[in-house]
Amino acid sequence: MKRREWIVGLVVLVALAGLFAYEQHLHPFRWSTFAGEFARARWSKVLIGAGCIYLAFVFRAVRWAWFLRPNKRVPLFSLLGTQIMGFTAVALIGRIADLVRPYLVARRTGLAVGSQMAVYIVERLFDAGSMAILFCSAILLSPAGSLPHQETFNKFGKGGLAVTIAGALFLFALRVAGKAVIQFTEICLSLISEKLAHGVGHKLRAFHAGLDTLHSATDFAIAISLSLSMWVLITFAYVEGTEAFAPAAVQNSHMWARCLALMAGGGVASVIQLPVIGWFTQIAALQVMLGPLFNMAPETAMACATTLLGITFLGIAPVGLVWAQFEHVNLRTVTVESEHAEKAAEEEREAEDGVDANAAP
């Protein structure tokens, strides 16, 4: 675990603990009410939400197998275990285990780790794009009054849609004329900093390598369809989990827009994901948003946030641990190995970049 991440995580945790203590002083938190909220929750909805998350992993595995088709055809469901074990590692070990999935896929398929790192980057791009499309569409199409501070959300929706479109156009240009785009970007950034230009150029080459997995418009359409379907399932899990605790007055057609806003905020909180500490930061972030979005009391919001974390993040861990046992995978060991493999892949790519630069006229 990187020391800087631990320091940042601990600072965030201390800050949250301080805010909680201050709020407890102003408005005492009723722990008996918090426990009672679990008894009153509609657990059928919680189970439906958990089922949606499990199904979303199937879509994620199929999408990764689809990305592999130009290099190697594998059965569409053969990578399900790598996805489940990878996210289990992130849930239990922290964000540092993010690269376990591409590392396990490389081991399973016999492909180079660097190529799967590139697929991982493209996967993340599709995740971000799909989430942005759903979020912006839901916000902009929501009728007036469906969200608190609707004007602010509309500004975010318009800005996010513009950024998404600009990003899509840039990636299209990178896919069609990658070398020219990368060289132009490096030339422009070198006017500011040679180190910055080199770093950005290195990342863009990784993006370009990953985009090579999409050979046609059909490949792109299938990949974006799988991505949108997966994120619709994840959103539905949030809707079901929230409705299990939300007052009946707010359970209406605006739930999707509100839950997408909740997901976006939770996603920001999950950027720094440390073992155990990250769970509490995500619960705190969700609780803060659940109050105004769904008119929940603090105790209800805390119970709902805890349940949402269990549904969407921690719920896969038991299955992942069992799967890892059956496949004789030690999650801590593969986390360390994936870090070393990433460094080796980066050094190899940097060496290739240096060769290309020397060969250029």
Residue, then its C-alpha position, 0 to 999 in steps of 0.5 A: m500500500k502506498r504511504r501517500e494513499w494511507i496518509v490521505g485516507l487517514v486524514v479524510l477519516v479523521a476529518l469525517a470523524g470530526l464532522f460526525a462528532y460535531e454533528q453528534h453534538l448538535h443533533p445526537f445520532r440515535w443508534s437505536t433508531f439506526a438499528g431499527e431502520f434495518a428491521r423496517a427495511r424492505w429486504s426483497k428490494v435489497l435482494i433484487g439490488a444485489g441480484c442486479i449487481y451480480l448480473a452486471f458482473v456477467f456483462r462486465a466479463v462478456r465485455w472484456a472477452w469481446f475486447l479480446r477478440p482481435n487478439k484471442r477468442v475466448p468463451l464469453f463467460s470464461l472471464l467471469g471469475t477474473q472480474i469477481m476476484g479482481f473486484t473482491a481484491v479492491a473491496l478488501i485490499g483497496r484501490i491498489a488492487d485495481l490491476v488484479r483483473p488485467y493481471l488475472v486475465a493475462r494469466r488466464t488467456g496467456l496474453a501479455v500483461g501490457s495488452q490487458m492493461a491497455v484493455y483495462i484503460v479502454e474498459r474504464l473509458f467505456d465505464a466513464g462514458s456510459m455513466a456520463i451518458l446516463f447521468c447527463s440524460a437523466i438530469l437534463l430530461s428530468p422535469a423541473g422540481s424533480l431534484p433539489h437545486q435543479e439548476t445546479f444539476n442542470k449545469f453539471g448535466k450540460g457540462g458533463l454532456a459537452v465533456t463527454i462529446a468532446g472526449a468521444l471525438f478526441l478518442f475517435a481521432l486517436r483511433v483513426a489517426g493515433k500517431a498524428v494526434i499523439q505527436f501533435t499533442e506532445i508538440c503542444l505540451s512540450l511548449i509547457s513542459e517536456k516531462l509533461a509532454h512525455g507523460v501525456g504521450h505515454k498515456l495516449r499511446a496506451f489508450h491507442a493500444g487499447l482502442d485497437t481492440l475495436h476494429s469496426a463500428t459494430d465492435f464499438a456498438i456492441a461494446i457501448s451496448l454492453s457498457l450501458s446495459m451494465w450501468v443500467l443494472i448498477t443504477f437499478a441496484y441503487v434504486e432498489g436499495t434506496e427504495a428499501f429505506a426511502p419514504a414513500a413520498v419520494q418513491n416516484s419516477h424521479m428516483w433514477a435521476r436522484c440515484l444517478a446523482l447519488m452514484a456520481g457522488g459515491g464514485v468520487a468518494s471511492v477514488i481513494q479506496l483503502p482497506v476498511i477506511g474506504w468503506f467508512t468514507q463511502i458510507a459517509a459520502l452516501q449518507v450526506m447525499l441521501g438526506p437532501l436527495f431523498n428526505m431521509a433522517p440521519e439514522t435512515a440515511m446511515a442505514c441506507a448508505t451502509t446497505l448500498l455499500g454492501i449491495t454494490f461493493l462488498g456483496i461480491a466479496p464472499v463469492g470472490l473469496v470462495w472462487a479464489q480458493f477454488e482457483h488457488v489464487n491468493l489475492r494479496t499475492v496477485t496484488v503485489e504481482s500485478e504491481h510489478a507486472e504493471k511497472a515492467a509493462e510501463e518500462e517496456r512501453e517506454a523503451e518502445d517509445g524511445v526506439d520509435a522516437n529515435a527512428a523518427p526522421 
